Amino acid sequence: MIIGFLSLEIHFPYSHSLKEKRKALKSFKDRVTRRHNVAFAELDYQDKWQRTKIGLVTLNTNRKPVDKLFNRIIADAEKSIDGDIINTKIDYF
């Protein structure tokens, strides 16, 4: 069993409040969890209104489907999030 963990660190340059940041994150979370079988959580910078770190987790018996899934999620984030992805990291357990 492969457990895949994707972390994304995102900068929201146009966000002017925590409310705006949370609205953007909720929209992204709803879209990703509806399309893909992943768990989603905000991991860090909850009190910062222009920065966040999110984590996504999924399980599979093989590593290749997890890689494909995370690459699709990263591509979706780059297209749909009104911000800059600062860092991405994928870990396997």
Secondary structure, 3 states (H helix, E strand, C coil): CEEEEEEEEEECCCCCCHHHHHHHHHHHHHHHHHHCCCEEEEEECCCCCCEEEEEEEEEECCHHHHHHHHHHHHHHHHHHCCCEEEEEEEEEC
